[in-house]
Amino acid sequence: MSEINNEFLKRIPLPKKLSKLFWDYNFKSLSWREDKDFIIKRILQTGDWESIKWLRKTADELAIRSWIEDHHGRGSDSRRLRYWGLYSISTIKNSTYG
């Protein structure tokens, strides 16, 4: 999934439904390729369920888990950290036993 989707996403703009999360940036200038870390961070911190679903379709589960682990949940509240901690654990189980 990563290679095909990432190549495709390099060329297309982000969906408009994400624009409300990036109110403080020039949304049209954001690109998945150039701003991937920032986009993931913002969606994990403040995204609604629709934006999280988009992220899960766009980035594979291992990429999201790696991002969470690499950034130690910086900037997230405890409720979201617990959710993403459970998500991280479930992707480990699914990739190990699935």
C-alpha positions in Angstrom: 0.0 0.0 0.0 2.7 2.5 1.0 4.6 2.8 -2.3 1.6 3.1 -4.6 -0.4 5.4 -2.3 2.6 7.6 -1.4 3.5 8.1 -5.1 -0.2 9.0 -5.8 -0.4 11.3 -2.8 2.7 13.2 -3.8 0.7 14.6 -6.7 -2.7 15.3 -5.2 -3.9 18.0 -2.7 -5.1 17.0 0.7 -8.9 16.6 1.0 -10.7 19.8 1.8 -12.3 18.1 4.9 -8.9 18.3 6.5 -8.6 22.1 6.0 -10.3 22.9 9.4 -7.4 21.2 11.2 -4.9 23.5 9.5 -6.6 26.8 10.0 -3.3 28.4 10.9 -1.4 27.3 7.7 -1.8 27.9 4.0 -3.7 24.6 3.5 -3.2 24.6 -0.3 0.5 24.6 0.2 0.6 21.5 2.3 1.6 18.3 0.6 1.7 14.7 1.9 5.2 14.2 0.7 6.7 17.4 2.2 4.6 17.8 5.3 3.8 14.2 6.3 5.0 14.4 9.9 3.1 17.6 10.5 -0.1 16.3 8.9 0.1 13.1 11.0 0.8 15.1 14.1 -2.1 17.5 13.6 -4.6 14.7 12.8 -3.5 12.6 15.8 -3.8 15.6 18.1 -6.9 17.3 16.9 -8.5 15.3 14.2 -12.1 14.0 14.2 -13.1 10.5 13.3 -13.3 11.3 9.5 -9.8 12.7 9.4 -8.5 9.7 11.4 -10.2 7.4 8.9 -8.5 9.3 6.0 -5.1 9.0 7.7 -5.6 5.3 8.2 -6.4 4.9 4.5 -3.5 7.1 3.5 -0.7 5.9 5.8 -0.3 2.2 6.6 -0.8 1.2 10.3 2.9 0.5 10.8 3.8 4.0 9.7 1.3 5.5 12.1 2.5 3.3 15.0 6.1 4.2 14.2 5.2 7.9 14.2 3.6 7.6 17.6 6.5 5.8 19.0 9.1 8.1 17.5 7.4 11.2 18.7 6.5 9.9 22.2 3.0 11.4 21.9 4.3 15.0 22.2 1.5 17.5 22.1 -1.3 15.1 22.8 -3.6 15.0 25.8 -3.7 11.9 28.0 -7.0 10.7 26.6 -5.7 10.7 23.0 -2.4 9.1 24.2 -4.3 6.3 25.8 -6.3 5.7 22.6 -3.2 5.8 20.3 -1.4 3.6 22.8 -4.1 1.0 22.4 -4.0 1.5 18.7 -0.3 0.9 18.7 -0.7 -2.3 20.7 -3.4 -3.6 18.5 -1.3 -3.0 15.3 1.6 -5.0 16.9 -0.8 -7.9 17.7 -2.3 -7.8 14.2 1.0 -7.7 12.4 2.5 -10.4 14.6 -0.5 -12.8 14.7 -2.4 -11.7 11.6 
